Amino acid sequence: MVLVNVLEVLKWLIIVRALMSWFVDPRSANPLVAWIRGVTDAVLGPIRSLLPGMGGMDLSPLVAILLIQLAQQAIYSGPGGY
């Protein structure tokens, strides 16, 4: 299914972004870095606004990945799923 594949790509982009936060300067002007941030901000931003402050620790990627996996599982087990 296309939606499952899109969610899988989004999940991997979130993982890449989390890893980038350790190694890439947040002010980087690299177009690939900017694109990954733009795509993942659409998912992580609303989650960040709902999570309480964790003393500088951002748990939104973890929550987003969990929600994506739940959505994928619902697609797999829902009507017409595989």
trRosetta pair geometry for C-beta under 8 A, 3 or more apart (Angstrom, degrees):
i j d omega theta_ij theta_ji phi_ij phi_ji
1 4 4.4 84 71 7 99 107
1 5 6.9 -172 92 -7 53 86
1 75 6.4 -142 75 163 157 130
1 81 8.0 -55 -30 -131 147 61
1 82 7.2 179 -25 11 106 114
2 5 5.7 -62 -153 39 34 110
2 6 6.2 34 152 -21 70 106
3 6 5.6 -52 -145 36 33 112
3 7 6.3 33 155 -17 65 105
3 75 6.2 -162 95 -119 119 153
4 7 5.8 -56 -150 39 29 111
4 8 6.4 34 150 -24 63 106
4 72 5.5 90 -135 -134 85 90
4 75 5.5 -163 -74 102 97 149
4 76 7.4 83 -104 -61 135 82
5 8 5.4 -50 -147 33 34 115
5 9 6.5 35 154 -18 65 101
6 9 5.8 -52 -151 35 32 110
6 10 6.4 33 151 -18 64 107
7 10 5.5 -54 -146 38 33 114
7 11 6.3 40 152 -25 65 102
7 68 5.0 165 -175 -163 102 99
7 71 6.0 -152 -127 93 152 119
7 72 5.4 -169 104 -70 145 98
7 75 8.0 173 12 2 151 148
8 11 5.6 -49 -149 30 31 114
8 12 6.7 26 154 -13 63 104
8 72 7.3 81 -63 -98 79 140
9 12 5.9 -58 -152 39 33 107
9 13 6.3 34 150 -21 67 105
10 13 5.6 -52 -146 35 33 113
10 14 6.5 36 154 -21 65 102
10 39 7.4 -141 -121 153 79 111
10 40 7.6 146 -162 -100 77 72
10 43 6.6 110 -179 -39 122 156
10 68 6.3 -162 92 -117 110 143
11 14 5.8 -55 -155 33 30 111
11 15 6.7 30 148 -17 63 104
11 64 8.0 179 -113 127 62 91
11 65 5.6 89 -144 -126 92 80
11 68 4.8 -174 -78 111 102 155
11 69 7.3 84 -109 -56 141 76
12 15 5.4 -49 -148 36 38 114
12 16 6.3 41 152 -20 67 102
13 16 5.5 -50 -146 37 34 113
13 17 6.3 37 152 -21 64 104
13 36 5.7 -165 -164 -145 98 88
13 39 5.7 -46 159 100 156 128
13 40 5.5 -159 129 -67 105 105
14 17 5.6 -51 -147 35 32 113
14 18 6.5 34 153 -21 64 103
14 40 5.4 144 -93 -131 66 120
14 43 6.9 -70 -82 83 120 138
14 44 7.1 149 -125 -61 104 111
14 61 5.0 160 170 -143 104 92
14 64 5.4 -154 -133 99 158 131
14 65 5.9 -162 96 -66 141 89
14 68 7.8 -178 13 -10 147 149
15 18 5.7 -52 -150 33 32 111
15 19 6.5 28 153 -13 64 106
15 61 7.4 129 -84 -179 40 125
15 65 7.2 71 -62 -90 87 132
16 19 5.8 -59 -150 41 32 109
16 20 6.1 38 150 -26 67 106
16 36 6.1 -94 102 -151 118 144
17 20 5.4 -50 -144 33 33 116
17 21 6.8 44 153 -31 62 95
17 36 5.5 -177 -79 149 93 112
17 37 6.7 130 -126 -89 118 56
17 40 4.7 -83 -35 30 161 172
17 44 7.8 -123 107 -34 153 150
17 61 6.9 -167 83 -100 104 128
18 21 5.8 -44 -160 16 33 115
18 22 7.9 29 146 -14 56 97
18 61 4.5 124 -72 173 121 176
19 22 6.0 -54 -169 28 44 110
19 23 6.8 -2 152 12 73 113
20 23 6.2 -84 -145 55 37 87
20 24 4.3 -20 -173 21 86 126
20 33 6.5 160 -165 -131 146 96
20 36 7.0 119 -10 101 160 146
21 24 7.3 -40 -76 49 18 85
21 26 7.5 29 -131 -82 69 93
21 58 7.8 -122 -149 48 171 135
24 28 5.3 -46 171 -22 102 151
24 30 7.6 -84 -157 30 128 135
24 33 5.8 -169 169 -121 152 136
25 28 4.7 129 72 -54 85 87
28 33 4.7 5 99 86 127 163
28 34 7.6 -143 101 -49 84 78
29 34 7.2 4 -162 -46 37 123
30 33 4.1 74 75 10 105 111
30 34 6.7 -178 87 -11 53 85
31 34 5.5 -55 -144 39 33 113
31 35 6.2 36 156 -23 67 105
32 35 5.7 -52 -146 34 31 112
32 36 6.5 30 155 -17 64 104
33 36 5.9 -55 -149 36 30 109
33 37 6.4 29 153 -17 64 107
34 37 5.7 -56 -148 38 30 111
34 38 6.2 33 154 -22 65 107
35 38 5.6 -54 -147 35 30 113
35 39 6.4 26 157 -16 65 106
36 39 6.0 -56 -146 38 30 107
36 40 6.1 12 162 -4 66 115
37 40 6.2 -67 -140 48 25 99
37 41 5.8 36 161 -34 66 109
38 41 5.9 -48 -140 25 23 114
38 42 7.5 31 157 -25 54 97
39 42 6.4 -55 -174 17 32 112
40 43 5.8 -61 -161 42 50 102
40 44 5.4 28 152 -8 84 118
41 44 5.8 -64 -122 52 32 98
41 45 5.1 45 175 -39 71 110
42 45 6.7 -26 -120 19 12 114
43 46 7.4 -73 -172 36 28 97
43 47 6.9 13 149 -8 64 118
43 64 5.2 89 142 -139 116 133
44 47 5.6 -67 -152 44 39 111
44 48 5.9 44 154 -27 75 106
44 60 4.6 95 -156 134 87 131
44 61 6.5 -12 -108 -71 120 63
44 64 5.9 -59 -88 -49 70 148
45 48 5.8 -55 -148 31 27 112
45 49 6.7 24 156 -19 62 104
46 49 5.7 -54 -150 32 35 112
46 50 6.8 27 155 -15 65 107
47 50 5.9 -64 -155 38 35 107
47 51 6.3 28 154 -20 70 110
47 60 4.2 131 102 -144 116 98
47 63 5.2 168 -168 91 134 127
47 64 5.6 -116 -22 -63 165 90
47 67 7.8 -147 -94 1 130 146
48 51 6.0 -59 -141 35 32 107
48 58 7.0 -24 -108 -146 107 99
48 60 4.6 -37 -67 -69 76 147
51 54 7.1 -29 150 -27 116 109
51 59 6.0 -174 -156 64 157 101
51 60 6.1 -138 3 -73 145 82
51 63 6.8 -160 -70 -14 128 157
54 57 4.2 -73 112 64 116 92
54 58 7.4 172 51 -75 121 22
54 59 5.9 79 -12 -12 162 110
58 61 6.9 64 123 0 100 92
59 62 5.0 -50 -170 41 73 118
59 63 5.9 73 133 -22 87 102
60 63 5.6 -56 -142 41 36 110
60 64 6.0 39 158 -23 69 107
61 64 5.6 -55 -143 37 31 112
61 65 6.3 31 159 -19 66 105
62 65 6.0 -54 -147 35 28 108
62 66 6.5 28 153 -18 62 107
63 66 5.7 -56 -150 37 32 113
63 67 6.3 30 153 -17 66 107
64 67 5.8 -56 -147 38 31 110
64 68 6.3 32 154 -20 65 106
65 68 5.7 -52 -146 36 32 112
65 69 6.3 32 155 -18 64 106
66 69 5.8 -56 -149 37 29 110
66 70 6.4 30 152 -19 64 105
67 70 5.6 -52 -147 36 33 113
67 71 6.4 35 153 -20 65 104
68 71 5.6 -54 -149 36 32 112
68 72 6.4 34 152 -19 65 104
69 72 5.6 -50 -146 36 33 112
69 73 6.3 34 154 -19 64 104
70 73 5.7 -54 -148 37 31 111
70 74 6.4 33 152 -20 65 104
71 74 5.6 -52 -148 35 32 112
71 75 6.5 34 152 -20 64 103
72 75 5.6 -54 -151 34 33 112
72 76 6.4 34 151 -20 66 105
73 76 5.6 -52 -147 35 34 113
73 77 6.2 7 163 1 68 112
74 77 6.4 -68 -138 50 26 92
74 78 5.6 39 161 -41 66 113
75 78 5.8 -47 -132 21 24 117
75 81 5.6 148 148 -112 48 111
76 81 4.7 106 172 178 19 129
76 82 6.4 -66 -141 66 68 54
77 81 5.5 -16 16 73 8 161
78 81 4.6 110 54 -35 62 120
